[in-house]
């Protein structure tokens, strides 16, 4: 099996995996087959990326990164039309979040999902502050 792939994969692997989980039912099904313990969150994520399952999938990816990366590279090599890595990487380059403010629901799962999305979207910042306001969390990046 050929495991060669664009060198950008190692930098953007996490974003590529989450993109494929949402855009390719075939990849999502393969991921579910190989990692049945999280098939529920994977299926939910395919239907709605705001389902709150991103942190569970991310945790599994961090624990099993090597086999998941091998599976993903094999899938991309077998299905070259599933993603244009150069184009994809140019759209997910680092974004400076300094000076921006976000409001999210004040739940632990929403905060975890938000921070996971910031990481996946390659948000760049020095730090952030949070303020609870009624049932919302206000996050300010600097």
MOCOR-V887534 format. One line per field, one symbol per residue. burial: 1 if it has 24 or more other C-alpha atoms within 12 Angstrom, else 0. A space follows every 10 residues. Layout:
BEGIN
burial=???
END
This chain:
BEGIN
burial=0000000010 0111111111 1101001110 1100100100 1111110010 0111111101 1000000111 1110110000 0110100110 0100000000 0101000000 1111111111 1110000000 0000000010 10
END
